[in-house]
Amino acid sequence: MVKPRVSQSTAKEPAAGQPTDGPLTQEELLLAGRNHSMPLEALAHDITPAGLHYLLIHFDIPQVPVDQWRLRLGGAVSHSLELSLADIKARPSVTMPVTLECAGNGRALLQPRPLSQPWLQGAVGTAEWTGTPLAPLLEEAGLASDAVELVFTGADSGIQGGAEEPYARSLSIDEAMHPEVMLVYAMNGQPLPPQHGFPLRLLVPGWYGMASVKWLTSIEAVTSRFMGFQQAVAYHYLQGPDGPGLPVSHIRVRSLMVPPGIPDFFTRRRVVEAGPVMLHGKAWSGHGEIERVEVGIDGEWMPAQLDDPLGDFAWRSWSVVWVATPGDHVVRCRAMDSSGALQSTEQVWNYQGIGNNMAQRVEVTVR
């Protein structure tokens, strides 16, 4: 019997975040078992069903009794607020489709591979989120003139980088005041599932998912930069182990296709019949509207047809017909946004495996 190529933990193995050319580690498989990507065939949905939406949980899913839960807003404000879920639901509500993507999406495709959650390409999803804008609540609390950031803290906590602390991220005052930033309590018309942040989470459209803190318990206005691990150490573009690097923020332009035909169970290689094949998928960016998608067949690129955008912060559908000829082919897709950024066909390597938007590559056998 062939044994799976999985290594056991040893003192010689690289630590989390360090690159390796070796096989998947047991630690990576433990993370992959807890977190899940969106199956790429789910790109056929404009709105991703909650159970198919990608999921990353840094620590444990906290059990939050809604009757005891309160959101506390304090720090450098004129007066502190304490709100129940009913209080928040009583405020003006907005429902908006937003594409969320994990900053580590594509990490497992990098060579060498940074050790962390081993995402391939499916760490993405688009949901209809319902909540209330954050800015009016901040205005109600009255931010102090010397407040520079807002720290958002979740109910989940754990140890990372040798530090024990709750999951917390910050936004500058200007970033937090953007009208699309919301406190959300519903996903696709239903209360937030426990794994997606029940009873309340932050939503920062256009940013990678790490900014949208789940299980939100407090918002604190601070007068100096927040230096928690998830802000000051994690989520930085680095070329080596030493920082500071550039902090991760907005989503890089990306396009993905629904893999055509049918798959081989083990290799996932695709098989299609010769003749016209509809290729379709989604494209998105946090840096501007999607302006172009191209599909490459064995290195020859052709433009795809774009549908109307789903929303200002949601992915855009695209499609193209490929007249498939018998043989083995490599099919790729890439997008360009209004900032002029174009997906690369080569990997963009960095130490934490962040923001890898390398163009998708699908191997197809045409019968």
C-alpha positions in Angstrom: 0.0 0.0 0.0 1.3 3.5 -0.9 1.7 5.7 2.1 0.6 9.3 2.0 3.4 11.8 1.7 2.8 13.5 5.0 5.6 14.3 7.4 5.4 14.0 11.2 6.5 17.0 13.3 10.1 17.0 14.2 12.4 19.7 15.8 14.0 20.1 12.4 10.9 21.1 10.5 10.4 24.8 9.7 8.1 26.7 11.9 4.8 28.3 10.8 5.4 30.8 8.1 8.8 29.6 7.1 9.1 28.2 3.5 9.7 24.6 2.6 10.1 22.4 -0.5 9.0 19.3 1.4 5.7 17.5 1.5 2.6 18.7 3.4 3.1 18.6 7.1 0.7 17.2 9.6 0.2 20.7 11.0 -0.9 21.9 7.5 -3.4 19.0 7.2 -4.8 19.9 10.7 -5.4 23.4 9.5 -6.9 22.2 6.2 -9.3 20.0 8.1 -10.6 22.9 10.1 -10.8 25.5 7.3 -12.3 24.9 3.9 -12.2 26.5 0.5 -15.0 27.1 -1.9 -15.3 24.3 -4.6 -14.5 26.0 -7.8 -17.6 24.7 -9.5 -19.5 27.0 -7.0 -18.2 29.9 -9.1 -21.4 29.2 -11.1 -23.4 30.9 -8.3 -23.5 34.7 -8.2 -24.1 34.5 -4.5 -22.2 31.7 -2.7 -24.3 29.5 -0.5 -23.1 29.9 3.1 -22.0 26.3 3.3 -19.8 26.7 0.2 -18.2 30.0 1.2 -14.6 29.8 2.1 -13.9 29.7 5.8 -10.8 30.5 7.9 -10.9 30.3 11.7 -7.6 31.3 13.3 -8.3 29.8 16.7 -11.6 28.2 18.0 -15.2 29.1 17.2 -16.3 30.8 20.4 -19.7 30.0 21.9 -21.4 33.4 22.2 -24.7 33.5 24.2 -26.6 36.2 22.3 -28.6 37.2 25.4 -25.4 38.1 27.2 -23.4 39.5 24.3 -22.8 43.2 24.1 -20.7 45.3 21.7 -18.6 47.8 23.6 -17.3 51.0 21.9 -14.9 53.0 24.0 -11.4 54.4 24.3 -10.8 57.8 22.9 -14.4 58.8 22.5 -16.7 61.4 24.0 -18.9 58.8 25.5 -18.8 55.0 25.5 -21.5 52.8 24.0 -22.7 49.4 24.9 -25.1 47.8 22.4 -27.1 44.5 22.3 -27.7 42.7 19.1 -31.3 44.1 19.2 -29.9 47.6 19.5 -27.8 47.1 16.4 -30.6 45.6 14.4 -32.8 48.5 15.3 -30.3 50.9 13.4 -30.7 51.6 9.7 -29.8 48.5 7.7 -28.0 47.8 4.4 -27.8 44.6 2.4 -24.8 44.4 0.0 -23.1 41.7 -2.1 -19.4 41.6 -1.1 -16.6 39.2 -2.3 -14.3 38.1 0.5 -11.0 36.4 -0.2 -8.4 35.1 2.2 -5.0 36.9 1.9 -3.3 33.5 1.8 -5.3 32.2 -1.2 -2.9 30.4 -3.5 -0.2 29.9 -0.8 0.1 26.1 -1.4 1.0 26.7 -5.0 4.1 28.7 -4.2 7.5 27.2 -4.4 9.0 27.1 -1.8 5.7 26.8 0.1 5.3 29.0 3.3 3.9 26.9 6.1 0.5 28.0 7.1 -3.1 27.2 6.0 -2.4 25.4 2.6 -4.9 27.2 0.3 -4.9 26.3 -3.4 -7.3 28.8 -5.1 -10.7 28.5 -3.5 -10.4 30.7 -0.5 -13.0 33.1 -1.7 -16.8 33.6 -1.8 -19.4 36.2 -2.3 -22.3 36.6 0.1 -25.1 39.1 0.6 -24.3 40.7 3.9 -26.8 42.6 6.0 -25.9 45.0 8.7 -25.6 48.7 9.7 -22.9 51.2 8.6 -20.2 51.8 11.1 -19.6 55.5 10.5 -22.8 56.8 12.1 -22.1 54.8 15.3 -18.6 56.3 15.5 -20.1 59.8 15.0 -22.6 59.0 17.8 -19.8 58.0 20.2 -17.8 61.2 19.3 -14.2 60.3 18.3 -11.5 62.3 20.1 -9.5 64.6 18.0 -6.3 62.7 18.8 -7.8 59.2 17.9 -5.8 57.6 15.1 -7.1 54.1 14.8 -9.9 51.8 15.8 -9.1 48.4 17.2 -11.7 45.6 16.5 -11.5 42.7 18.8 -13.2 39.3 18.5 -14.2 36.7 21.1 -11.8 34.2 19.8 -8.3 33.9 21.2 -5.2 31.8 21.0 -1.4 31.7 20.7 0.4 32.7 17.5 4.0 33.9 17.2 4.5 33.1 20.9 1.9 35.6 22.0 -1.5 34.8 23.6 -4.1 37.3 22.7 -7.6 37.6 21.2 -7.9 38.1 17.4 -7.8 41.8 16.8 -7.2 44.1 13.9 -7.2 47.9 13.5 -8.2 50.4 10.8 -7.3 54.0 10.6 -10.1 56.5 11.3 -10.3 57.4 7.7 -10.6 53.8 6.6 -13.2 52.9 9.2 -15.4 55.9 8.2 -15.8 54.7 4.6 -19.6 54.3 4.0 -19.3 50.6 2.9 -17.7 49.5 6.2 -20.4 47.7 8.2 -21.3 45.8 11.3 -23.1 42.7 9.9 -25.4 40.3 11.5 -26.9 38.3 8.6 -25.4 36.4 5.7 -27.6 35.5 2.6 -30.7 36.6 4.5 -30.1 34.4 7.6 -28.4 35.1 10.9 -24.6 34.7 10.7 -23.6 31.1 11.1 -21.5 30.4 14.1 -18.4 29.8 11.9 -18.9 33.1 10.1 -19.0 35.3 13.2 -22.3 35.0 15.0 -23.7 37.2 16.4 -21.8 40.2 14.8 -18.8 40.7 12.6 -17.0 43.6 10.9 -17.2 43.8 7.1 -14.5 45.7 5.3 -15.4 45.5 1.5 -12.5 45.5 -0.9 -10.0 44.3 1.7 -8.7 40.8 2.2 -10.7 38.8 4.8 -8.4 39.3 7.7 -9.7 42.8 8.2 -13.4 41.6 8.7 -13.1 40.6 12.3 -15.6 37.9 13.4 -17.4 37.4 16.7 -16.9 41.1 17.3 -17.0 42.1 21.0 -15.3 45.6 21.2 -14.3 48.6 19.2 -11.7 50.8 20.8 -10.5 54.2 19.6 -6.8 54.5 20.3 -4.3 57.4 20.1 -1.3 55.4 18.8 -0.9 52.6 16.3 -2.1 49.2 17.4 0.7 46.6 17.5 -1.1 43.3 18.1 0.3 40.3 16.3 -2.4 40.1 13.6 -1.7 43.7 12.7 2.0 44.3 13.2 3.5 40.9 12.4 1.0 38.8 10.4 -0.3 39.9 7.0 2.7 41.7 5.6 4.4 41.4 2.3 7.9 40.2 3.2 10.8 38.6 1.3 12.4 37.2 4.4 11.7 36.5 8.1 12.6 40.1 9.1 10.0 42.9 8.9 8.5 45.2 8.8 7.4 44.8 5.1 4.3 46.3 3.6 1.0 45.7 5.4 -1.7 43.8 3.5 -4.9 45.6 2.7 -6.9 45.6 -0.5 -7.5 42.5 -2.6 -5.3 42.0 -5.7 -7.0 41.5 -9.0 -7.9 37.8 -9.7 -10.0 35.7 -12.1 -11.1 32.1 -11.6 -12.9 29.7 -13.9 -15.3 26.9 -13.3 -13.2 23.9 -14.3 -14.7 22.6 -17.6 -16.0 19.1 -18.2 -15.6 16.3 -15.7 -12.7 15.6 -13.3 -10.5 12.6 -12.7 -11.3 11.8 -9.0 -7.7 11.8 -7.7 -5.7 14.2 -10.0 -8.7 16.6 -10.7 -7.5 16.7 -14.3 -10.4 17.8 -16.5 -11.9 15.8 -19.4 -14.2 17.4 -22.1 -15.6 16.4 -25.5 -14.2 18.0 -28.6 -16.2 20.9 -30.0 -17.6 24.2 -28.5 -17.0 24.4 -24.7 -18.4 27.2 -22.6 -15.7 28.6 -20.2 -17.0 30.8 -17.5 -16.1 32.2 -14.1 -15.7 35.3 -11.9 -13.2 38.1 -11.6 -12.8 40.6 -8.8 -10.4 43.2 -7.3 -10.2 45.6 -4.3 -8.4 48.2 -6.4 -11.0 49.0 -9.0 -13.6 47.6 -11.4 -12.8 44.6 -13.5 -12.3 45.9 -17.0 -11.0 42.9 -18.9 -10.8 39.1 -18.6 -8.7 37.0 -21.0 -8.7 33.2 -21.4 -5.5 31.5 -22.6 -5.5 28.2 -24.5 -1.9 26.8 -24.6 -0.6 30.4 -24.3 -2.9 32.0 -26.9 -5.1 34.6 -25.2 -8.6 35.7 -26.3 -11.0 38.2 -24.6 -14.0 37.0 -22.6 -17.4 38.6 -22.5 -18.1 40.5 -19.2 -21.5 40.6 -17.5 -22.6 43.7 -15.6 -21.0 43.9 -12.1 -22.8 42.3 -9.3 -22.0 45.2 -7.0 -19.3 47.8 -6.2 -17.4 45.3 -4.0 -18.5 42.0 -5.6 -17.1 39.8 -8.4 -18.0 40.1 -12.0 -19.1 37.1 -14.2 -17.3 36.4 -17.5 -17.6 33.8 -20.3 -16.1 32.7 -23.6 -16.6 29.8 -26.0 -13.6 27.6 -26.7 -13.7 25.3 -29.7 -11.8 22.4 -28.2 -9.7 20.2 -30.3 -8.6 16.6 -29.3 -5.5 16.4 -27.2 -4.1 17.8 -24.0 -4.4 21.5 -23.3 -3.6 24.1 -20.7 -6.4 26.6 -20.1 -5.7 29.8 -18.1 -7.6 33.0 -17.2 -6.5 36.4 -16.1 -8.1 39.7 -15.3 -7.3 43.4 -15.4 -8.8 46.1 -13.2 -9.3 49.8 -13.7 -6.1 50.6 -11.9 -4.3 48.9 -14.8 -3.2 45.9 -12.6 -3.0 42.6 -14.6 -2.7 39.1 -13.1 0.7 37.6 -13.7 1.1 34.1 -15.1 4.1 33.6 -12.8 4.1 33.3 -9.0 4.7 36.4 -7.0 6.5 34.9 -4.0 6.7 36.3 -0.5 7.6 35.0 2.9 4.1 34.7 4.3 2.5 33.5 1.1 0.2 36.5 0.9 -1.6 38.0 -2.1 -0.6 35.3 -4.6 -2.9 36.1 -7.5 -1.1 34.0 -10.1 -3.3 33.2 -13.1 -5.2 30.0 -12.7 -3.9 26.9 -14.7 -6.3 24.1 -15.6 -5.1 20.9 -17.4 -7.7 19.6 -19.8 -7.8 16.5 -21.9 -10.2 16.8 -25.0 -11.6 13.5 -26.3 
